[in-house]
Amino acid sequence: MRFATALAVAAATISGVTAQDTLLLGFNSGASDDTGKAKSQEDFEKEFRTAQNLQGAPGNFSAIRLYSNIQWETTDTPIAAFPAAIATNSKLLLGIWASGTDNIDNELKALNAAVEEYGTELTDLVVGLSVGSEDLYRVSEPGIRNEAGVGNSAEVIVEFIKTARERLADTSLKDVKITHVDTWTAWVNESNKAVIDEIDFLAVNAFPFYESELENTIDNAATLLSSALSATEAVAAGKDVWITETGWAYSGPDFGAAESTVDNAETYWKEVGCALFDKYNVFWYTLRDANPENEVKFAITNDLSTKPRFDLTCPEQQQDLPAPQNITNATTTPTSGGQNPTGADDAADPTGTGAGVATTVSTVNAMTMALSVVFAAAAWAL
């Protein structure tokens, strides 16, 4: 009995180390710079190297989430982030922009061209592919009310996912894990279940900063984030949940009780981020600010300096996220925004300079939240 117990403990320890070592830490990366111009390979390389060399970072931030495979302001040219990732050995969560369109042909054309040009140098770095970003939120009632921009329905996203699988079937990306990125309340909306059924893992964007109809002070941020994650895990059917956007603004307008300060951005990193980094794949929002039109700023660096805006070290005695709470009638407002394909400022986030839209508006009932505790434990164990 003692031997069996010791063996079980040792196995759990080994498993925990393995899981922690293989978790992805990184940032979102848009296709344009902070002046609205297309990023060159050199721009991407500088960004990726900064991420990997941040002073005090509590891990290896060597993963990048892209919003599109297409170079900014081109039709189907592969994005310059591809060779930059190869040069810096950066892992990639690829993105296909799926809003306001009836096909993803140009996205797949750009991706297939890159796969043909770079081969396994590129594909070995790919950790997943997201078909769409917050499309389901944008076509929801609250998304429409908040003028969040053009999205797409669950039915269309499912067809896009099937198209991506078919078009990649004869390439070295044939086994790539496919997801869709959306807000947590889009995921708990039963009308979107078909998307959950079709994807390999769920990717969620969650910003307590924008939960303006709740008590969204920095002191309550960890509880709000915990609740959002638990709600998502409750409907994930045992599939893994990745955090693809979260962060706290250091400058700009306040939202509800949330104040935009450097101190609060640091507190969110230490109390929320540090509790996530050894349990989830996390893509922080964000390393650098991009959209010059947006007043709300989230970047943890200034001019891509490796010296961050605030201390990134995690507490030696890190606390877990608090227990989730019921969240009802949670209303939020648009996040940092992005730029549409023509370069105009928009709450939507096409090839991606921002978090896109609101975390969302929805009602999560007590039954959903109760079930979330059960599914959260199961999902974490995967």
Backbone torsions as a table, in degrees:
resi	resn	phi	psi	omega
1	MET	NA	-45.3	179.2
2	ARG	-63.0	-41.0	179.5
3	PHE	-63.6	-43.2	-179.8
4	ALA	-62.1	-41.4	179.5
5	THR	-64.9	-44.6	179.2
6	ALA	-62.7	-39.0	179.1
7	LEU	-64.2	-40.7	179.7
8	ALA	-64.0	-42.1	179.1
9	VAL	-63.8	-44.0	179.6
10	ALA	-62.2	-42.2	179.7
11	ALA	-63.0	-41.1	179.3
12	ALA	-64.4	-40.1	179.2
13	THR	-63.7	-46.2	178.6
14	ILE	-60.9	-43.1	-180.0
15	SER	-61.7	-42.1	-179.2
16	GLY	-63.2	-42.2	179.5
17	VAL	-63.6	-43.5	-179.4
18	THR	-61.8	-44.1	-179.4
19	ALA	-62.1	-44.1	-178.2
20	GLN	-65.0	-40.3	-177.9
21	ASP	-66.5	-28.1	-175.2
22	THR	-98.4	-3.9	177.9
23	LEU	-67.0	147.6	-179.3
24	LEU	-95.4	132.8	172.8
25	LEU	-124.9	133.7	-178.9
26	GLY	-173.5	-161.7	-175.4
27	PHE	-135.5	162.3	170.5
28	ASN	-81.7	147.2	-179.4
29	SER	-138.4	116.7	178.7
30	GLY	-82.0	170.7	-175.6
31	ALA	-85.3	-14.6	179.9
32	SER	-120.3	161.9	179.4
33	ASP	-89.5	-172.1	-174.9
34	ASP	-75.9	3.3	172.1
35	THR	-109.0	0.5	-179.3
36	GLY	89.0	4.9	180.0
37	LYS	-90.2	152.8	179.1
38	ALA	-62.3	136.8	175.7
39	LYS	-76.3	138.0	174.5
40	SER	-88.2	173.5	174.9
41	GLN	-58.6	-40.5	179.1
42	GLU	-61.0	-40.7	178.5
43	ASP	-62.3	-46.9	179.6
44	PHE	-62.9	-41.9	-178.8
45	GLU	-61.5	-43.9	179.0
46	LYS	-60.8	-42.3	179.5
47	GLU	-62.4	-47.1	-177.1
48	PHE	-67.1	-37.4	179.1
49	ARG	-69.5	-36.3	176.2
50	THR	-60.6	-45.3	179.9
51	ALA	-57.8	-38.0	-176.7
52	GLN	-78.7	-13.6	-173.8
53	ASN	-124.6	26.4	-180.0
54	LEU	-66.7	131.0	-179.7
55	GLN	-65.8	127.5	176.2
56	GLY	81.0	2.8	-177.9
57	ALA	-61.5	135.8	-176.5
58	PRO	-86.5	43.3	-178.3
59	GLY	157.1	-178.3	-177.6
60	ASN	-95.5	100.1	-178.9
61	PHE	-86.4	74.9	-173.5
62	SER	-116.6	17.9	178.1
63	ALA	-114.4	145.0	-177.1
64	ILE	-130.6	133.5	172.7
65	ARG	-101.7	125.0	176.3
66	LEU	-101.9	153.4	178.2
67	TYR	-96.0	-18.0	-175.5
68	SER	-154.9	156.2	174.1
69	ASN	-92.2	-3.3	-170.9
70	ILE	-103.0	133.9	176.1
71	GLN	-61.4	137.8	-176.4
72	TRP	-51.5	131.6	176.1
73	GLU	62.8	28.9	168.8
74	THR	-123.1	169.3	-177.5
75	THR	-85.2	-46.7	-176.4
76	ASP	-153.1	22.7	176.5
77	THR	-74.3	131.8	179.1
78	PRO	-58.3	139.6	-176.6
79	ILE	-65.4	143.3	-178.1
80	ALA	-67.9	-9.0	176.3
81	ALA	-66.3	-23.8	-177.7
82	PHE	-63.5	-56.9	178.1
83	PRO	-65.6	-28.5	177.6
84	ALA	-65.8	-39.2	177.7
85	ALA	-65.0	-39.3	177.8
86	ILE	-63.7	-43.6	-178.1
87	ALA	-66.0	-27.9	-175.6
88	THR	-110.6	2.5	-178.7
89	ASN	55.1	48.5	179.8
90	SER	-98.0	132.5	174.5
91	LYS	-70.3	150.3	-176.0
92	LEU	-127.7	126.1	162.6
93	LEU	-96.7	101.8	-175.3
94	LEU	-69.8	157.1	177.9
95	GLY	-132.3	140.9	171.6
96	ILE	-114.5	121.4	178.3
97	TRP	-77.1	124.5	-170.3
98	ALA	-124.2	5.6	-178.4
99	SER	-87.9	143.1	174.3
100	GLY	65.1	31.4	-179.6
101	THR	-146.1	156.3	177.5
102	ASP	-105.8	6.1	176.0
103	ASN	-156.2	163.8	178.1
104	ILE	-121.7	29.2	-174.9
105	ASP	-59.3	-45.7	-177.8
106	ASN	-67.4	-37.2	176.7
107	GLU	-60.6	-46.4	-178.3
108	LEU	-72.2	-31.6	176.0
109	LYS	-63.6	-43.9	178.9
110	ALA	-64.7	-42.7	-179.1
111	LEU	-66.2	-46.1	179.8
112	ASN	-63.3	-36.1	177.7
113	ALA	-64.8	-39.5	178.8
114	ALA	-67.3	-40.2	178.4
115	VAL	-63.0	-40.3	178.9
116	GLU	-66.9	-37.8	-177.3
117	GLU	-75.6	-43.7	-171.5
118	TYR	-102.9	-16.8	177.4
119	GLY	59.3	-141.5	-174.9
120	THR	-71.1	-16.6	173.7
121	GLU	-56.9	-35.4	177.9
122	LEU	-88.7	-52.2	-171.1
123	THR	-64.7	-27.5	177.1
124	ASP	-67.6	-16.9	179.5
125	LEU	-91.5	-12.2	-174.0
126	VAL	-80.4	123.1	-179.6
127	VAL	-103.4	-9.5	179.7
128	GLY	174.1	171.7	179.7
129	LEU	-137.7	122.6	176.4
130	SER	-98.2	123.7	175.2
131	VAL	-97.6	95.9	179.0
132	GLY	96.3	156.7	179.2
133	SER	-144.8	107.5	177.1
134	GLU	63.2	22.9	177.5
135	ASP	-62.6	-41.3	-175.9
136	LEU	-67.0	-37.7	175.5
137	TYR	-62.4	-44.0	-173.4
138	ARG	-63.8	-30.1	-179.6
139	VAL	-93.8	1.8	177.3
140	SER	-78.7	165.3	-179.9
141	GLU	-57.1	-47.0	178.3
142	PRO	-66.5	-34.4	178.1
143	GLY	-62.9	-42.2	177.9
144	ILE	-65.7	-43.4	-179.7
145	ARG	-62.3	-35.9	-179.7
146	ASN	-86.1	4.8	-179.6
147	GLU	52.7	50.9	-173.9
148	ALA	-76.7	-10.0	-179.6
149	GLY	109.3	-178.7	-176.3
150	VAL	-82.7	131.4	177.8
151	GLY	-120.7	-144.6	174.8
152	ASN	-157.3	156.1	-176.2
153	SER	-79.9	166.4	177.0
154	ALA	-60.1	-39.0	-179.4
155	GLU	-62.2	-42.5	-179.9
156	VAL	-68.6	-42.7	179.6
157	ILE	-61.0	-41.0	177.6
158	VAL	-60.4	-44.0	179.3
159	GLU	-65.0	-37.6	177.1
160	PHE	-63.7	-40.2	178.8
161	ILE	-63.1	-43.9	178.1
162	LYS	-62.9	-40.2	177.9
163	THR	-62.2	-43.7	179.6
164	ALA	-61.2	-44.1	178.7
165	ARG	-61.0	-43.5	-178.6
166	GLU	-64.7	-43.1	-175.3
167	ARG	-75.8	-17.1	178.9
168	LEU	-101.9	-1.4	-172.8
169	ALA	-61.1	-30.1	-178.3
170	ASP	-103.1	19.7	179.7
171	THR	-118.2	175.0	178.0
172	SER	-73.4	-0.8	173.8
173	LEU	-100.5	17.0	-175.5
174	LYS	-60.7	-27.7	-178.2
175	ASP	-103.6	12.3	-177.9
176	VAL	-61.3	138.9	177.5
177	LYS	-78.3	131.2	-174.4
178	ILE	-110.9	139.7	178.0
179	THR	-136.0	-178.0	168.6
180	HIS	-136.7	139.0	179.4
181	VAL	-97.0	129.5	174.6
182	ASP	-156.7	176.1	-179.0
183	THR	-77.5	157.2	-173.8
184	TRP	-63.5	-34.5	180.0
185	THR	-77.0	-19.7	169.8
186	ALA	-67.9	-38.1	-179.7
187	TRP	-68.0	-36.2	-178.3
188	VAL	-82.4	-3.8	175.3
189	ASN	-75.3	116.8	-174.6
190	GLU	-59.7	-25.3	-179.3
191	SER	-68.0	-11.5	-180.0
192	ASN	-103.7	10.5	-176.8
193	LYS	-59.6	-31.7	-178.9
194	ALA	-60.7	-31.9	178.1
195	VAL	-70.2	-42.5	177.6
196	ILE	-59.2	-41.6	-179.4
197	ASP	-63.4	-28.9	-172.1
198	GLU	-89.3	-23.9	-172.8
199	ILE	-94.8	165.9	-178.7
200	ASP	-89.7	-28.7	175.2
201	PHE	-153.7	159.1	-179.9
202	LEU	-95.9	141.6	177.0
203	ALA	-121.8	124.8	-172.6
204	VAL	-123.1	138.6	171.6
205	ASN	-104.5	127.1	-177.3
206	ALA	-143.7	125.2	-176.7
207	PHE	-131.4	93.6	173.6
208	PRO	-53.6	-28.6	178.6
209	PHE	-52.5	-34.0	-175.9
210	TYR	-98.4	3.1	179.1
211	GLU	-78.9	67.1	-166.5
212	SER	-72.1	-16.6	178.2
213	GLU	-95.1	3.2	172.6
214	LEU	-108.7	178.4	177.7
215	GLU	-81.7	77.0	-171.0
216	ASN	-93.3	46.6	171.0
217	THR	-70.8	164.2	177.4
218	ILE	-63.3	-30.0	179.7
219	ASP	-67.3	-24.8	-178.6
220	ASN	-102.1	1.2	-173.6
221	ALA	-62.2	-42.3	-177.8
222	ALA	-63.1	-38.5	178.6
223	THR	-66.9	-41.5	179.1
224	LEU	-64.7	-41.6	178.9
225	LEU	-66.7	-41.8	177.7
226	SER	-59.0	-42.1	179.8
227	SER	-66.1	-40.2	178.7
228	ALA	-63.8	-43.2	179.3
229	LEU	-65.6	-43.3	-179.6
230	SER	-64.1	-39.1	177.9
231	ALA	-63.1	-40.2	178.5
232	THR	-67.1	-45.8	-179.1
233	GLU	-64.4	-27.1	-180.0
234	ALA	-64.9	-26.8	-178.4
235	VAL	-109.0	7.0	-173.6
236	ALA	-80.8	-4.8	178.6
237	ALA	54.8	37.5	178.4
238	GLY	82.8	-2.7	178.9
239	LYS	-77.3	153.1	-179.7
240	ASP	-65.1	148.7	176.2
241	VAL	-118.0	124.1	175.9
242	TRP	-105.4	145.8	175.7
243	ILE	-98.3	110.5	-173.7
244	THR	-98.6	-15.8	172.9
245	GLU	-154.4	126.5	166.0
246	THR	-162.6	155.7	-178.1
247	GLY	167.4	-179.1	-179.3
248	TRP	-137.3	136.6	-177.6
249	ALA	-69.4	138.9	176.5
250	TYR	-98.9	-14.4	-177.3
251	SER	-154.8	150.3	177.5
252	GLY	117.2	-173.3	-177.4
253	PRO	-62.2	146.7	172.4
254	ASP	-79.2	156.4	177.2
255	PHE	-126.7	113.7	-175.5
256	GLY	60.4	-127.6	178.9
257	ALA	-88.9	-0.7	-179.2
258	ALA	-81.8	125.2	-179.4
259	GLU	-106.4	135.0	179.8
260	SER	-86.7	99.7	178.0
261	THR	-142.5	157.5	176.7
262	VAL	-63.9	-40.3	179.6
263	ASP	-60.7	-41.2	179.7
264	ASN	-70.2	-35.8	176.5
265	ALA	-62.6	-39.9	178.2
266	GLU	-67.4	-42.7	179.2
267	THR	-60.6	-41.6	-179.9
268	TYR	-64.8	-41.1	176.9
269	TRP	-59.7	-47.6	-174.0
270	LYS	-74.7	-38.4	-175.7
271	GLU	-90.3	-26.6	-179.5
272	VAL	-108.5	-56.8	-178.2
273	GLY	-56.5	-48.8	-176.7
274	CYS	-64.3	-25.6	176.4
275	ALA	-78.7	-15.6	-178.4
276	LEU	-97.7	-31.1	-165.7
277	PHE	-62.4	-25.3	179.3
278	ASP	-104.5	14.0	-179.9
279	LYS	-128.9	-23.1	-175.7
280	TYR	-133.3	158.1	163.4
281	ASN	-76.5	123.9	-172.7
282	VAL	-129.1	129.7	172.0
283	PHE	-116.1	104.9	-172.9
284	TRP	-73.7	146.0	172.6
285	TYR	-108.8	104.1	4.7
286	THR	-156.7	168.5	178.6
287	LEU	-73.8	-43.6	-177.5
288	ARG	-136.5	145.6	173.1
289	ASP	-75.9	150.1	-175.5
290	ALA	-127.8	-54.9	-173.8
291	ASN	-76.5	111.3	-178.0
292	PRO	-67.0	-19.4	-178.8
293	GLU	-77.1	-18.6	-173.9
294	ASN	-89.5	129.9	-177.8
295	GLU	-80.2	-21.9	-177.7
296	VAL	-87.5	125.9	-174.6
297	LYS	-119.4	136.0	-175.1
298	PHE	-120.8	-10.0	-169.2
299	ALA	-59.3	139.4	177.0
300	ILE	-90.7	-2.6	175.4
301	THR	-128.2	162.7	174.2
302	ASN	-118.0	121.6	-179.8
303	ASP	56.8	34.3	177.5
304	LEU	58.0	33.4	172.6
305	SER	-71.9	144.2	176.0
306	THR	-77.2	-8.9	172.1
307	LYS	-88.4	110.8	-173.9
308	PRO	-70.8	167.9	-178.8
309	ARG	-67.6	-25.9	178.8
310	PHE	-147.5	170.2	-177.1
311	ASP	-67.6	124.3	-177.6
312	LEU	-96.1	-4.8	-177.8
313	THR	-67.0	145.7	179.6
314	CYS	-95.3	150.7	179.3
315	PRO	-59.5	145.2	178.6
316	GLU	-62.3	-39.5	176.2
317	GLN	-104.4	82.4	-175.3
318	GLN	-77.0	130.4	176.8
319	GLN	-85.1	145.6	172.8
320	ASP	-71.3	165.3	173.2
321	LEU	-62.4	146.6	177.7
322	PRO	-66.6	166.1	178.6
323	ALA	-62.2	144.0	179.1
324	PRO	-67.9	155.8	176.3
325	GLN	-121.6	163.7	173.8
326	ASN	-66.7	135.3	176.0
327	ILE	-122.2	119.1	179.7
328	THR	-124.8	143.0	178.0
329	ASN	51.8	44.1	-177.7
330	ALA	-81.0	114.2	-179.3
331	THR	-108.7	136.4	176.8
332	THR	-131.8	172.0	-178.5
333	THR	-119.5	168.1	-174.8
334	PRO	-55.4	144.1	177.1
335	THR	-80.7	-146.4	-167.3
336	SER	-69.7	-11.1	176.7
337	GLY	78.2	170.3	179.8
338	GLY	-145.8	-158.0	177.7
339	GLN	-129.6	133.9	-179.8
340	ASN	-77.1	175.2	-173.9
341	PRO	-57.3	-22.2	179.1
342	THR	-89.1	-2.5	178.0
343	GLY	96.1	-2.2	-178.6
344	ALA	-78.7	149.6	178.0
345	ASP	-66.9	137.7	-175.4
346	ASP	-154.1	149.6	176.0
347	ALA	-70.4	-22.3	173.5
348	ALA	-75.1	174.0	-168.4
349	ASP	-136.0	51.2	-171.8
350	PRO	-44.9	-114.0	-172.6
351	THR	-74.9	16.7	148.3
352	GLY	85.6	86.1	167.4
353	THR	-109.5	3.2	-177.6
354	GLY	-151.4	-179.7	-178.7
355	ALA	-74.5	-10.1	174.1
356	GLY	94.2	-110.6	-172.4
357	VAL	-113.4	-167.5	-178.4
358	ALA	-63.7	159.4	171.1
359	THR	-65.9	-33.7	160.5
360	THR	136.0	-180.0	178.3
361	VAL	-124.1	124.9	-178.3
362	SER	-168.2	171.4	172.8
363	THR	-117.4	125.8	176.4
364	VAL	-112.4	115.6	-174.2
365	ASN	-78.9	169.7	-174.6
366	ALA	-64.1	-32.7	179.4
367	MET	-64.6	-43.1	178.3
368	THR	-59.6	-43.9	-178.0
369	MET	-69.1	-33.7	177.8
370	ALA	-66.6	-43.2	178.6
371	LEU	-64.9	-27.0	-175.6
372	SER	-61.0	-33.5	-178.3
373	VAL	-63.6	-40.8	-179.8
374	VAL	-66.4	-47.9	-177.5
375	PHE	-70.1	-30.3	179.9
376	ALA	-61.1	-44.0	-179.8
377	ALA	-64.7	-39.9	-179.4
378	ALA	-67.9	-42.1	-177.9
379	ALA	-67.5	-38.4	-179.2
380	TRP	-63.9	-31.6	-175.9
381	ALA	-74.6	-16.1	-177.1
382	LEU	-69.9	NA	NA
